[in-house]
Amino acid sequence: MGHHAPDARGGAAGQAREDVIGQAPDPSAIERGRLLFARECRFVIGAARIDQLPREDLPEVAFAGRSNVGKSSLINALVGQNALARVSKTPGRTRQINFFHLGDALMLVDLPGYGYAKAPKGEAAAWTRLVRDYLRGRAGLRRLMLLVDSRHGLKDSDREVMAMLDEAAVSYQAVLTKIDKSAGALAATSDAVAAELAHHVAAHPVLLATSAETGAGIAALRAAIAALAAGPDSR
């Protein structure tokens, strides 16, 4: 996987920041994303065990992140529905893998949040086991979108998941969330995240930045996902 060439703004991290906040996908890519997410999106199943996973009839894009990173809100913003993915006020509440059918083109996969400090060790182990089994066995998984709170950057729990994804050779891309709340910290956070991702073999080099609250970056994320839905060559 290629990395950004150094530039006067600070090497790979500086270039990645340009990609986050300075460059938008071309209009045709934005339109493909809009058309994809204009299709009906419906809940399929919540799988608490590996034998409950649905058949792999469609390519899949998964979403993962720490508890309270804003994952459900982001999925709802992508599909333009307020309550498709349930937003829990209690971090760590979701303990299953939720599948959503997007038209006849794609399956969106909502993985349980991780890193909740009050979660019992047994639950954390069960989460790791379930997600590892999912990642190991899903040939149709195009990419995992790793959500990172733009106010806090990467945490140790994120790094553990990144190491697991590297080991499993699962392509993943970091998506900063809640950028409306990060104010002047966005540039520093994106620099730091980009610099760290450059050392991970399975990480996509381009960061995305989003706000479910204001809609910032949603069109670009839709465009990226639409490219993945087009086929494995888009990875």
C-alpha positions in Angstrom: 0.0 0.0 0.0 1.5 3.3 -1.0 2.0 6.2 1.4 1.8 9.9 0.8 5.0 11.6 -0.3 6.4 14.1 2.2 5.5 17.8 1.7 6.3 21.1 3.2 3.4 20.8 5.7 4.8 17.9 7.6 5.2 14.8 5.4 2.5 12.0 5.1 0.4 13.4 8.0 0.3 16.9 6.5 -0.8 15.5 3.1 -3.4 13.3 4.8 -4.8 16.4 6.5 -5.3 18.0 3.1 -7.3 14.9 2.1 -9.4 15.2 5.2 -10.4 18.8 5.0 -9.2 20.2 1.7 -10.1 17.8 -1.1 -13.6 16.5 -2.0 -14.4 13.6 -4.3 -15.3 14.5 -7.9 -18.9 15.3 -8.6 -19.5 11.9 -10.3 -18.4 10.1 -7.2 -20.5 12.2 -5.0 -23.5 11.5 -7.3 -22.9 7.7 -7.2 -22.8 7.9 -3.4 -26.0 9.9 -3.3 -27.8 7.5 -5.6 -26.6 4.5 -3.6 -27.8 5.9 -0.3 -31.1 7.1 -1.8 -32.1 3.4 -1.9 -34.1 1.8 0.8 -32.1 0.6 3.8 -33.6 -1.9 6.1 -32.5 -3.9 9.2 -31.9 -7.6 8.4 -30.7 -9.3 11.6 -28.8 -8.8 14.8 -26.3 -11.7 15.2 -25.1 -12.5 18.7 -23.4 -15.8 17.5 -21.4 -16.6 14.4 -24.0 -19.2 13.3 -26.6 -16.3 13.0 -24.7 -14.4 10.4 -26.7 -13.9 7.2 -25.6 -15.3 3.8 -23.0 -13.4 1.9 -25.2 -12.4 -1.0 -23.9 -8.8 -1.2 -20.6 -7.0 -0.6 -20.2 -5.7 2.9 -18.8 -2.5 4.5 -18.5 -2.7 8.3 -18.4 0.1 10.9 -16.4 -0.3 14.2 -15.3 2.1 16.9 -15.1 2.7 20.6 -18.3 2.9 22.6 -19.9 6.4 22.3 -17.9 7.3 19.2 -21.1 8.2 17.4 -21.3 5.1 15.2 -25.1 4.7 15.2 -25.6 8.4 14.6 -23.2 8.3 11.6 -25.0 5.3 10.1 -28.3 7.0 10.5 -26.9 10.2 8.8 -25.5 8.1 5.9 -28.9 6.5 5.1 -31.0 9.6 5.9 -33.0 7.9 8.6 -33.3 8.9 12.2 -33.7 5.6 13.9 -32.4 2.8 11.6 -29.4 2.2 13.9 -30.5 2.6 17.5 -28.6 5.3 19.4 -28.0 4.0 23.0 -27.5 6.5 25.8 -25.6 3.7 27.7 -22.2 3.0 26.2 -21.5 -0.6 25.5 -25.1 -1.6 25.2 -24.9 -3.2 21.7 -23.5 -6.7 22.0 -24.4 -8.1 18.6 -23.5 -7.5 14.9 -26.3 -5.7 13.1 -26.8 -6.1 9.4 -28.6 -3.5 7.2 -29.5 -4.2 3.5 -29.0 -1.2 1.3 -31.0 -1.6 -1.9 -29.7 -4.6 -3.8 -26.1 -3.3 -3.7 -24.5 -3.5 -0.3 -24.8 -4.7 3.3 -23.9 -2.3 6.0 -22.6 -4.0 9.1 -22.7 -2.3 12.5 -20.2 -4.0 14.9 -20.5 -3.7 18.7 -18.7 -0.8 20.3 -15.5 -1.7 22.1 -13.4 -0.2 24.8 -16.2 0.6 27.3 -14.3 0.7 30.7 -17.2 -0.8 32.7 -17.8 -3.8 30.5 -17.0 -7.0 32.3 -13.9 -8.9 31.1 -16.1 -11.8 29.9 -18.1 -9.5 27.7 -15.0 -7.9 26.2 -13.7 -11.4 25.5 -17.0 -12.4 23.9 -16.9 -9.3 21.7 -13.4 -10.0 20.5 -14.3 -13.6 19.7 -17.4 -12.7 17.8 -15.8 -10.0 15.8 -12.7 -12.0 15.1 -14.8 -14.9 13.8 -16.8 -12.4 11.6 -13.6 -10.8 10.2 -11.9 -14.1 9.5 -14.8 -15.6 7.6 -16.4 -12.9 5.5 -14.9 -13.0 2.0 -17.4 -10.3 0.9 -16.1 -7.7 3.4 -14.8 -4.8 1.3 -13.5 -2.6 4.1 -14.0 -1.8 7.7 -14.6 1.9 8.6 -12.8 2.5 11.9 -14.5 5.4 13.6 -12.3 7.7 15.7 -13.6 10.5 17.9 -12.0 13.6 16.5 -11.8 15.2 20.0 -9.7 12.3 21.4 -7.8 10.6 18.6 -6.6 7.0 18.8 -6.8 5.2 22.1 -5.2 1.9 23.1 -8.5 0.0 22.4 -8.4 1.4 18.8 -4.8 0.2 18.5 -5.7 -3.3 19.7 -8.4 -3.5 17.0 -6.0 -2.1 14.3 -3.5 -4.8 15.2 -6.2 -7.4 14.9 -7.2 -6.1 11.5 -3.6 -6.0 10.3 -3.2 -9.6 11.4 -6.4 -10.6 9.7 -5.4 -8.7 6.5 -8.7 -6.8 6.6 -8.6 -3.4 4.8 -9.8 -0.6 7.1 -10.1 3.2 6.8 -10.2 5.7 9.7 -13.2 8.0 9.8 -13.0 10.9 12.2 -16.4 11.6 13.9 -17.9 14.6 15.7 -15.7 17.2 13.9 -18.3 19.9 14.8 -17.2 19.4 18.4 -13.4 19.2 17.9 -13.0 22.9 16.9 -9.3 23.8 16.4 -8.2 20.3 17.4 -9.1 18.7 14.1 -5.8 19.4 12.3 -3.7 18.1 15.1 -5.8 15.0 15.6 -5.9 14.2 11.9 -2.1 14.7 11.7 -1.5 12.3 14.6 -4.0 9.7 13.3 -2.5 9.8 9.8 1.0 9.4 11.1 0.1 6.4 13.1 -1.9 4.7 10.3 1.1 5.0 8.0 2.7 2.2 10.1 -0.2 -0.2 9.7 -0.2 -2.6 6.7 -4.0 -2.9 6.3 -4.8 0.7 6.8 -6.1 2.9 3.9 -3.9 6.0 3.8 -6.7 8.6 3.3 -8.6 9.8 6.4 -12.2 10.9 6.2 -13.8 13.5 8.6 -17.5 13.6 9.4 -20.2 15.1 11.6 -23.5 13.3 11.9 -24.8 16.5 13.5 -24.0 19.0 10.6 -23.7 16.6 7.7 -20.1 17.6 7.1 -18.2 14.8 5.2 -21.2 12.6 4.8 -21.3 13.0 1.0 -17.6 12.1 0.8 -18.1 9.0 3.0 -21.0 7.9 0.9 -18.9 8.3 -2.2 -16.1 6.2 -0.7 -18.6 3.4 0.2 -20.2 3.5 -3.2 -16.8 2.9 -4.8 -16.4 -0.2 -2.6 -19.9 -1.4 -3.5 -18.8 -1.3 -7.2 -16.5 -4.3 -6.8 -13.3 -5.6 -5.2 -11.1 -3.7 -7.6 -12.1 -0.5 -5.9 -10.5 -1.4 -2.6 
